[in-house]
Amino acid sequence: MYVDDVLSGRSGAFGVRGALRASPLRRSVRGVLVDAMARPAPLGRCRLRRTKFKPGRKLTAYFDANVAGHGVPRGVAVTWQAADGALRGRSAHETALEAEAGQRGLCTPFRFLFAEAPERRMRVDIAPLDAAFPQLVRLSDPAYLATLIGGSTRFEVVTVRYRPRQRHVLLYRPEGVDQGPTLFAKLYRDDAGVRAHQVALAVADLLDEARVCAGARPLAYLDNGDRAILFASLPGRPLSAGLRDGARSAGAHLREGGATLRRLHDAPPELGALVEPHGVEAELVATDRASEAIQHLLPRSGAVVRDILARTRELLNRVPAEPPRFAHGDYKADHLLVGRTGVTLIDFDRCARAEPSLDLGKFLADLRWWTAHRAGAAASAQEEFLTGYGPTSRLRLARAKMLEPLLLLKMTARRVPVHEPDWDGRTSALVERADRLLRDVERARP
C-alpha cells in the first residue's frame, strides 16, 4: 500500500520526497546494494542525483553509490513500477552482459548488476549494465579503451551520466601526470550518433569560418557497434556559472553567444539538410509531458500550467511562423563554455530544422532562470545577448517572447527535482512567474 500511495500521488509531494530520502523504500535500495556485494564492504553515502516521477506509472531515482575502498562512485538507477506495470525481469541479454562485465572486472565490488524486489515492485540497475546500450560494458573497460586509442596511456573510467534505456556519458581520465587530455564519450543506442557526429563537425567548421565562438569538435565516432562520439575535455566553466555569480565579463560573453546563435540561424541550407524538423507544437507537447508531476501533485499550479499551455498556443496561432532554419535546439548558458581563449559551444544532439524563435525563446528564458536572484539582471542580460544577435525581424522576436514563458515553465518541470525539500514552494513560485511573464506578453500585444 505504501508503494501504491507514493506512485499514485495520493501521498502528495511530501510522500514522494519522503520515499526517496528516508523511508522503507530508500532503505530497501541500500539493502539490495549490500546484498549484491561479493563480500561485505561498508556502503557509504548514496547521493540522490536525479528524480523522474510519472504519476500513476513509475518513479525513477538515480544515485551515486559510494563503496569504501572502491574509488569513484557507482551509478545506480532504481525504478518503482505501478501495480499494473509488471517488472520486466532479467533478460538473457542482460545475463550475458553481466557475465561480460564480470569477465572484464567491472562488477567489483558487486556479484551482480541487476536486482528486483517484487514485493516493492522495485528494479535496481547498477552501472555499467544496460541491455539497450550493450556497448556500455566494453566502453567502461580501461583495457578495451586502450585498444581503441592506442599508446601507453591508461585511463580511469568515470560514469558521468548513467540512465539505463536513455543515455550515457563516460569520462576517461588519464592516470598519471602529463598523459594527455581527459576524454568524454557520449553513447547512442542507434545510428543517431553518426548524424550527431556529422552535425558537430559541420557546426565547428561553420563557426571557425565566422570567427565567433568556437564549436566543440569531436575527435572521432566510434563505430563497429560502439556507437559513441569521443570528445576532448574543454577548459573553462559554463556561462551559467558566471551569470549566477554576477561576473563582470558575462556581458561580453553574452554578446558573443548572441552572435554565435545568429551565425547558426544564418547557416546555409546544406547544414539544415543534416537534421530533422522540430516544430513549436512539439515543444507544447513536451512541456505538458514534462509537467505531469506538477499537474498531479500541485493541483492549483497544475491548473495554471494548463492555462499557460492553452494561452501560448492561442498567441502563437495569431502570428505566422518563419520558415524553418538550422537551429541548435538546446541553446542555453550551460552549453557555452567560457575559457581563457574564448567561448566554446557544445552539445549538438538536438540540432534541428526549426523556426529561430525557439532557440531565442529558450535562451531568453534561460537567462531569466540564472539571474532571477538579482533584480533587473534578467533584462540587462537579455539586452546584451540580443545586441550580440543583431537586428532581427519583429516577427521573430515577438514569437520568441511568446515562447519564453512556456520554456521557463519547461525548465521548472525539468530542473527542480521533486526530491528537493522546497520543491512545492519553489515550483509554485516559478509557475506563477511564467504566468506573469505571459500576461506581460499578452498586454503588449496590440
Secondary structure, 3 states (H helix, E strand, C coil): CHHHHHHHCCCHHHHHHHHHHCCHHHHHHHHHHHHHECCCCCEEEEEEEEEEEECCCEEEEEEEEEECCCCCCEEEEEEEECCCCCCCCCCHHHHHHHHHHHHCCCCCCECCCEEEEHHHCEEEEECCCCCCCCHHHHHCCHHHHHHHHCCCCCEEEEEEEEECCCEEEEEEEECCCCCCCCEEEEECCCCHHHHHHHHHHHHHHHHHHHCCCEECCCCEEECCCCCEEEEECCCCEEHHHHHHHCCCCHHHHHHHHHHHHHHHHCCCHHHHCCCCECCHHHHHHHHHHHCHHHHHHCHHHHHHHHHHHHHHHHHHHHCCCCCCEEECCCCCHHHEEEECCEEEECCCCCCEEECHHHHHHHHHHHHHHHCCCCCCHHHHHHHHHHHHHCCCCHHHHHHHHHHHHHHHHHHHHHHCCCCCCCHHHHHHHHHHHHHHHHHHHHHHCC
